[in-house]
Amino acid sequence: MACFEVIGGQPLKGEIIPQGAKNEALQILCAVLLTSEPVTISNIPDIRDVNKLIELLRDMGVKVGKLSSDTYRFQADDVHLSYLDSEQFVAQGRALRGSVMILGPMLSRFGKCQLPKPGGDKIGRRPLDTHFVGLEKMGGQLTLEGNDFYRISAPNGLKGTYMLLDEASVTGTANIVMAAVLAEGTTTIYNAACEPYLQQLCKMLVRMGAKINGIGSNLLTIEGVEKLGGTEHRMLPDMIEIGSFIGLAAMTGSEITIKDCQIQELGLIPDTFRKLGIQVEFRGDDIYIPAQDHYEIATYLDGSILTVSDHTWPGLTPDLLSVILVVATQAKGTVLIHQKMFESRLFFVDKLIDMGAQIILCDPHRATVIGLDQRTRLHGITMTSPDIRAGVALLIAALSATGRSLIENVEQIDRGYQYIDKRLTALGAQIRRV
């Protein structure tokens, strides 16, 4: 098991380019299963979860050609349905949360799919009900074996229908959309997710020949077509990485320019950091963060304590709350962090408290952070990365802390951030992989 040794307290400086979006990749890559024609995808991040999904597609019979470091060509003209019965497929599916995204394309094009309960971060309950209820409304027949293996088939084909989702699940919406594009008739999805990554998927499918109206809204109307063709697609930069780098610059008092950010797709992320007192300057499509030795958390107009919470798009993504919480530990002022979606994502704060942060964990969903205003620096400790986002938040804390930190289980960080140690070293960070 690898770990990062970090010598903190050093200001960083330079430019950094965000990787392609992990959460978009898991949807876009599975969409290649919808056509027998070639699909070329660029700006694919070289991270563990994405590489595992590409490996899964290849083992399923998808032809995979690597054209450059971040560009692949896929062609699913000879998918091996029998591979889904293999022990290797079961092991792959269990190890990867993104494997759930094959359900919609496989059911739509081949009339059946099966999947073990997928893995991923241990951040609380992440039920798949939205996926299966939507597919069942279109004619899918679900069988659950042993509480952790799913079989779903559509012996009479999928039929378009109206559905109101019980939650605006991004992956659930994506699976239903990918099923609906080849279904017979019209599918209407209300309370659909409308994140930029879901919009990217819909736009790609339209270029492949799908008929989708309402892209960017929570009401999607999809008219099924008989077949889809090939296309080319470039993924967005990862908004979570961009937010992480903003937080890193503030926490370490660094001057950093984040390049090619697709700022119009970032939603509330820049303004949320501004509420923490961080200067965020747009320079074309780049984000410039000047070195700051002090930043102060805003209050509401009546003087009450600021609350930062996650919400479905266009609200703040839950994946950044861990980073925002860490950044607040060195701000002036107090903030309440409210993680609404996952009940285990704030449990990493005990490591920050051990580093000297002043945090009150109110319950599994809420933490109050009393900023130290840079008067008392965090100090290095040995800690373990519990999941992708908490892992990078702890890394940011370690880079700002005095002394030596050791972060264990960095494979979790590798699942979502490509070459993070090398890229931070290029900015002047003292970090090495042990």
C-alpha positions in Angstrom: 0.0 0.0 0.0 1.5 3.3 -1.1 1.5 6.5 1.0 2.5 10.1 0.5 5.2 11.7 2.6 4.5 15.5 2.7 6.7 18.3 4.2 4.2 21.1 4.5 4.3 24.8 5.1 5.8 25.7 1.7 4.0 28.2 -0.6 3.5 27.0 -4.2 3.6 28.8 -7.4 2.9 28.2 -11.1 0.3 26.9 -13.6 -1.6 23.7 -13.5 -4.0 22.1 -16.0 -7.0 20.2 -14.7 -7.5 16.7 -15.9 -10.6 15.5 -17.7 -13.7 15.0 -15.6 -13.8 11.7 -13.8 -17.6 11.8 -13.3 -18.2 12.5 -16.9 -15.9 9.8 -18.1 -17.8 7.0 -16.3 -20.9 7.9 -18.2 -19.4 8.7 -21.6 -17.3 5.6 -21.7 -20.3 3.3 -21.1 -22.2 5.1 -23.9 -19.9 3.6 -26.5 -21.9 0.3 -25.9 -24.9 1.9 -27.7 -23.4 1.7 -31.2 -21.4 -0.7 -33.3 -19.6 2.2 -34.9 -16.3 3.8 -33.7 -16.4 6.5 -31.0 -13.4 8.6 -30.3 -13.1 10.3 -26.8 -10.4 12.8 -25.8 -9.4 14.4 -22.5 -9.8 11.1 -20.7 -8.1 11.2 -17.2 -5.5 8.7 -16.5 -6.9 7.6 -13.1 -7.5 4.3 -11.5 -11.4 4.2 -11.7 -11.4 5.2 -15.4 -8.7 2.8 -16.4 -10.6 0.0 -14.6 -13.7 0.8 -16.6 -11.8 0.9 -19.9 -10.3 -2.5 -19.0 -13.8 -3.8 -18.2 -15.1 -2.6 -21.6 -12.1 -4.2 -23.4 -12.8 -7.5 -21.6 -16.4 -7.3 -22.7 -15.2 -7.3 -26.3 -15.1 -3.6 -27.0 -12.2 -2.8 -29.3 -10.0 -0.2 -27.6 -7.3 1.8 -29.3 -5.2 4.4 -27.5 -4.5 7.3 -30.0 -2.6 9.5 -27.5 -2.1 9.9 -23.8 -5.7 11.1 -23.3 -7.5 10.0 -26.4 -9.0 6.6 -27.2 -11.1 5.0 -29.9 -13.8 2.5 -29.0 -15.8 0.2 -31.1 -18.5 -2.1 -29.6 -19.3 -4.2 -32.7 -18.6 -7.5 -31.1 -19.7 -7.4 -27.4 -19.2 -10.7 -25.6 -22.5 -11.2 -23.7 -21.2 -14.4 -22.2 -18.4 -12.5 -20.4 -21.1 -11.2 -18.0 -21.3 -14.7 -16.6 -17.6 -14.9 -15.8 -16.1 -14.7 -12.3 -13.7 -12.1 -13.6 -16.6 -9.8 -14.6 -18.1 -10.2 -11.1 -14.8 -9.2 -9.5 -14.4 -6.2 -11.8 -18.0 -5.0 -11.2 -17.6 -5.3 -7.4 -14.4 -3.2 -7.5 -15.8 -0.3 -9.4 -18.8 2.0 -8.7 -18.8 3.1 -12.4 -19.7 -0.3 -13.6 -23.3 0.4 -12.8 -23.3 2.7 -15.9 -23.3 -0.3 -18.3 -26.9 -1.2 -17.3 -28.8 1.3 -19.5 -26.7 0.8 -22.7 -26.7 -3.0 -22.4 -30.4 -3.3 -21.7 -31.3 -0.9 -24.5 -29.1 -2.4 -27.2 -28.9 -6.1 -26.2 -32.1 -6.6 -24.1 -30.3 -7.8 -21.0 -27.6 -7.1 -18.5 -26.4 -8.3 -15.1 -24.2 -6.8 -12.5 -22.8 -7.5 -9.0 -23.4 -4.8 -6.4 -20.8 -2.2 -7.5 -18.1 -0.9 -5.1 -16.6 2.6 -4.7 -16.2 5.0 -1.8 -17.5 4.1 1.6 -19.3 7.4 2.2 -22.7 6.1 3.3 -25.7 4.5 1.6 -25.8 4.9 -2.2 -28.9 3.0 -3.3 -29.5 2.1 -6.9 -33.2 2.3 -6.8 -33.5 5.2 -9.1 -31.6 3.3 -11.8 -33.7 0.1 -11.6 -37.1 1.8 -11.0 -36.6 3.8 -14.2 -35.5 0.9 -16.2 -38.4 -1.2 -14.9 -40.9 1.5 -15.9 -39.6 1.1 -19.5 -40.2 -2.6 -19.4 -37.1 -4.0 -17.7 -37.6 -7.0 -15.5 -35.3 -7.1 -12.5 -34.2 -10.1 -10.5 -32.1 -9.8 -7.3 -30.0 -12.7 -6.4 -28.5 -13.0 -2.9 -29.0 -9.2 -2.2 -25.9 -8.3 -4.2 -26.3 -9.5 -7.7 -28.7 -7.9 -10.2 -30.1 -9.4 -13.4 -32.3 -7.3 -15.7 -33.9 -8.1 -19.0 -36.3 -6.7 -21.5 -37.7 -9.7 -23.4 -40.3 -7.5 -25.2 -37.9 -4.6 -25.7 -38.0 -1.2 -23.9 -40.9 1.1 -24.3 -41.0 4.8 -23.8 -43.0 6.1 -20.9 -43.3 9.1 -18.5 -41.5 8.9 -15.2 -41.0 11.3 -12.2 -37.7 10.4 -10.5 -37.7 10.2 -6.7 -34.3 11.8 -6.7 -32.3 13.8 -9.3 -29.6 11.1 -9.4 -26.9 11.9 -12.0 -25.9 8.3 -12.7 -29.6 7.2 -12.4 -30.6 9.8 -15.0 -27.7 8.9 -17.2 -28.6 5.2 -17.2 -32.2 5.9 -18.0 -31.3 8.3 -20.8 -29.0 5.7 -22.4 -31.7 3.1 -22.2 -34.3 5.5 -23.6 -32.4 6.6 -26.7 -33.0 3.2 -28.4 -36.4 2.4 -26.8 -39.6 2.3 -28.7 -41.6 5.5 -28.4 -41.1 8.6 -26.3 -39.7 8.7 -22.8 -40.2 11.7 -20.5 -38.0 12.1 -17.5 -39.1 14.7 -14.9 -36.8 15.6 -12.0 -33.9 14.6 -14.1 -30.4 15.6 -13.1 -29.0 18.4 -15.2 -25.3 18.6 -14.2 -22.9 19.6 -16.9 -21.6 16.0 -17.2 -25.1 14.8 -17.9 -25.5 17.5 -20.4 -22.3 16.4 -22.0 -23.6 12.8 -22.3 -26.9 14.1 -23.9 -25.0 16.2 -26.4 -22.8 13.3 -27.4 -25.8 11.1 -27.8 -27.5 13.7 -30.0 -24.4 13.8 -32.2 -24.7 10.0 -32.5 -28.3 10.4 -33.8 -30.4 10.4 -30.6 -33.4 12.7 -30.2 -33.3 14.5 -26.9 -35.1 17.7 -25.9 -34.7 19.7 -22.7 -30.9 19.3 -22.3 -29.8 21.4 -19.3 -33.2 21.3 -17.6 -34.8 18.8 -15.2 -37.4 17.7 -17.9 -35.9 15.5 -20.6 -38.0 14.2 -23.5 -36.4 11.4 -25.5 -37.7 10.0 -28.7 -36.3 6.6 -29.3 -34.4 5.8 -32.6 -33.5 2.5 -34.2 -29.8 2.8 -34.1 -27.0 5.2 -33.2 -23.8 6.0 -35.1 -20.2 6.9 -34.1 -19.0 10.3 -33.0 -16.1 12.2 -31.5 -16.3 13.7 -28.0 -14.1 15.8 -25.8 -14.7 15.8 -22.1 -14.9 18.8 -19.8 -12.1 19.6 -17.3 -12.8 18.2 -13.9 -14.7 20.8 -11.8 -13.7 18.9 -8.6 -10.0 19.2 -9.4 -10.5 22.9 -10.2 -12.1 23.5 -6.8 -9.4 21.4 -5.1 -6.7 23.6 -6.6 -8.5 26.8 -5.6 -8.6 25.5 -2.0 -5.0 24.4 -2.2 -3.8 27.8 -3.3 -5.7 29.5 -0.4 -4.6 27.0 2.3 -0.9 27.2 1.4 -0.9 31.0 0.6 0.1 30.2 -3.0 -0.1 32.0 -6.3 -1.6 29.5 -8.7 -3.1 29.8 -12.2 -5.5 27.0 -13.2 -5.6 26.7 -17.0 -8.5 26.0 -19.4 -11.3 25.7 -16.8 -14.4 26.0 -18.9 -15.5 28.6 -16.3 -19.1 28.7 -17.6 -19.6 25.1 -16.5 -18.4 25.6 -12.9 -21.7 26.9 -11.4 -21.5 28.0 -7.8 -18.0 26.7 -7.2 -16.0 30.0 -7.7 -18.6 32.1 -5.7 -18.6 29.5 -2.8 -14.8 30.0 -2.4 -15.3 33.7 -2.6 -17.7 33.5 0.4 -14.7 32.0 2.3 -12.8 35.2 1.5 -10.6 33.7 -1.3 -9.8 35.9 -4.2 -10.8 34.2 -7.4 -9.9 36.1 -10.6 -11.0 35.0 -14.1 -8.5 35.6 -16.9 -10.1 34.5 -20.1 -10.8 30.8 -19.4 -8.1 30.6 -16.7 -8.6 31.1 -13.0 -5.9 33.1 -11.1 -5.6 32.7 -7.3 -3.2 35.3 -5.8 -1.1 34.5 -2.7 -3.2 35.4 0.3 -1.9 35.4 3.9 -5.4 36.0 5.2 -9.0 35.3 4.1 -12.2 35.9 6.0 -15.5 33.9 5.9 -18.5 36.1 5.0 -21.7 36.2 7.1 -25.3 36.5 6.1 -26.7 40.1 5.9 -28.1 39.7 9.4 -24.7 38.7 10.8 -25.5 35.0 11.3 -23.0 32.3 10.6 -22.6 31.2 7.0 -23.8 27.7 6.0 -22.3 25.9 3.0 -24.3 22.9 1.9 -24.4 20.6 -1.1 -27.4 20.3 -3.5 -28.3 18.9 -6.8 -27.2 21.0 -9.8 -27.1 24.0 -10.1 -26.3 23.8 -6.4 -22.9 23.0 -5.0 -21.5 19.6 -5.8 -21.1 17.4 -2.6 -17.7 16.3 -3.9 -16.1 19.6 -2.9 -17.4 19.9 0.7 -14.4 18.1 2.1 -12.1 20.6 0.5 -14.2 23.6 1.6 -14.2 22.3 5.1 -10.4 22.0 5.2 -9.9 25.5 3.7 -12.2 26.9 6.4 -9.9 25.7 9.1 -7.4 28.5 8.4 -9.9 31.2 7.6 -11.1 34.0 9.9 -14.6 33.3 11.1 -16.9 30.4 11.5 -18.9 28.3 9.0 -21.3 25.4 9.2 -20.7 22.7 6.7 -23.8 20.7 5.9 -23.3 17.5 3.9 -26.8 16.5 3.0 -26.3 13.6 0.6 -23.9 11.2 2.4 -23.8 10.4 6.1 -20.2 9.2 6.3 -18.3 11.9 4.4 -17.5 14.1 7.4 -15.9 11.4 9.6 -12.4 12.4 8.3 -12.5 15.5 10.5 -11.1 13.6 13.4 -7.7 13.7 11.5 -8.0 17.5 11.1 -8.7 17.9 14.8 -5.6 15.8 15.5 -3.7 18.3 13.3 -5.0 21.2 15.4 -8.1 22.3 13.6 -11.1 23.6 15.6 -14.1 21.6 14.4 -17.2 20.5 16.1 -18.8 17.4 14.4 -22.5 18.1 15.2 -23.8 14.9 13.6 -23.0 12.7 10.6 -24.1 15.4 8.3 -23.0 18.7 9.9 -19.7 20.1 11.1 -19.0 23.6 12.5 -15.5 24.9 11.7 -14.0 27.7 13.8 -11.2 29.2 11.6 -7.7 29.7 13.1 -7.1 32.7 10.9 -3.5 31.5 10.2 -2.6 32.3 13.8 -2.0 28.6 14.6 -0.8 26.4 11.8 -1.9 22.8 11.5 0.8 20.3 12.3 1.7 17.1 10.4 0.5 13.7 11.5 0.1 10.2 10.1 -3.3 9.6 8.6 -5.3 7.4 6.2 -7.2 8.5 3.2 -10.8 7.1 3.6 -12.1 8.1 0.2 -11.2 10.1 -2.9 -12.4 13.5 -1.9 -11.5 13.3 1.8 -8.1 12.0 0.7 -7.3 15.1 -1.4 -8.6 17.3 1.4 -6.2 15.7 3.8 -3.4 16.2 1.3 -4.2 19.9 1.1 -4.2 20.1 4.9 -0.8 18.3 5.0 0.7 20.7 2.4 -0.3 23.7 4.5 0.8 22.1 7.9 4.1 22.5 9.6 6.3 19.5 9.7 6.0 16.0 8.2 2.7 14.2 7.4 2.2 10.7 6.1 -1.0 9.9 4.2 -1.6 6.2 3.9 -4.0 4.4 1.4 -3.3 7.0 -1.3 -4.7 4.5 -3.9 -8.0 6.2 -2.9 -6.6 9.5 -4.1 -5.2 7.9 -7.3 -8.8 6.8 -8.1 -9.7 10.4 -8.8 -6.6 12.5 -9.3 -4.0 11.7 -12.0 -0.3 12.0 -11.2 -1.3 14.3 -8.3 2.1 14.0 -6.6 4.1 14.9 -9.8 1.8 17.8 -10.7 2.1 19.3 -7.2 5.8 18.8 -7.1 6.0 20.9 -10.3 4.4 23.7 -8.3 7.0 23.4 -5.6 5.3 21.0 -3.2 7.5 18.7 -1.1 5.7 15.4 -1.6 6.9 12.0 -2.5 5.3 8.6 -3.0 6.6 6.0 -0.5 
